[in-house]
Amino acid sequence: MPHVTTIEAYRAESTSAQRRLSAQPQSVDVSLRLYHLEGSAQAALATLRRALVENVPPTRNGLAHEAAIAFDLEDHQQALAIVDRIAQTVGISAF
């Protein structure tokens, strides 16, 4: 009987470890999504602020620049693609 207890304990531990492992990617996905949401909001608000306060016309390049700053990326188009994906999830069509 001690052998069965060991196997049962192993299975319980294995199941628990599998749950933790399967929860981690979801946690990472949520963290990444939150990071993208916050960065997109930062880029949009910075672009809007520049338009309202500094009278700088809002442009695609301006938004891409602000997104690159928000996401700490050198590739402005890659940063804009992140903003575009977030915009599409809230019902705004592609840029």
URVEN-V286873 format. One record per pair of residues at least 6 apart in sequence whose ideal C-beta (glycine too) atoms are under 7 Angstrom apart, sorted by sequence separation. I is the first residue (numbers start at 1). GAP is how many residues later the second one is. D is the distance in Angstrom with one decimal. If there is no record, write none. Layout:
# URVEN-V286873
i->I gap->GAP d->D
i->I gap->GAP d->D
This chain:
# URVEN-V286873
i->50 gap->6 d->4.3
i->51 gap->6 d->6.6
i->56 gap->6 d->6.8
i->68 gap->6 d->6.8
i->73 gap->6 d->4.6
i->88 gap->6 d->6.3
i->51 gap->7 d->4.7
i->68 gap->8 d->4.6
i->71 gap->8 d->4.8
i->84 gap->10 d->5.7
i->47 gap->11 d->5.1
i->65 gap->11 d->5.9
i->68 gap->11 d->4.1
i->71 gap->11 d->6.1
i->84 gap->11 d->5.1
i->50 gap->12 d->6.9
i->64 gap->12 d->3.9
i->67 gap->12 d->3.6
i->64 gap->13 d->6.5
i->67 gap->13 d->5.4
i->47 gap->15 d->5.5
i->64 gap->15 d->6.1
i->67 gap->15 d->6.7
i->80 gap->15 d->6.8
i->47 gap->16 d->4.9
i->64 gap->16 d->4.1
i->67 gap->16 d->4.9
i->63 gap->17 d->6.6
i->47 gap->19 d->5.2
i->43 gap->20 d->6.0
i->46 gap->20 d->4.4
i->63 gap->20 d->6.8
i->43 gap->23 d->4.1
i->43 gap->24 d->4.0
i->43 gap->27 d->4.7
i->39 gap->28 d->6.8
i->42 gap->28 d->4.2
i->39 gap->31 d->3.9
i->39 gap->32 d->4.9
i->60 gap->35 d->6.5
i->43 gap->40 d->5.8
i->40 gap->42 d->6.8
i->39 gap->43 d->6.8
i->40 gap->43 d->4.6
i->36 gap->46 d->5.4
i->40 gap->46 d->4.2
i->37 gap->49 d->6.0
i->36 gap->50 d->5.4
